[in-house]
Amino acid sequence: MLSFTSSYIRYSQICAKAVREALKAEFKANAEKTSGSTVKIVKVKKE
């Protein structure tokens, strides 16, 4: 499952980058502000 999750996260990062690069200049500045967002993966402890 971890492999699928990390693959999907990488895929979504590539898509987001492509969308940001395709934006017009007036919208690019706002999109670049959010490009630093990250995702935190936490493993759930089984009880």
MODELLER restraints for C-alpha pairs under 7 A, 6 or more apart:
rsr = mdl.restraints
at = mdl.atoms
rsr.add(forms.Gaussian(group=physical.xy_distance, feature=features.Distance(at['CA:20:A'], at['CA:28:A']), mean=6.42, stdev=0.5))
rsr.add(forms.Gaussian(group=physical.xy_distance, feature=features.Distance(at['CA:20:A'], at['CA:31:A']), mean=6.27, stdev=0.5))
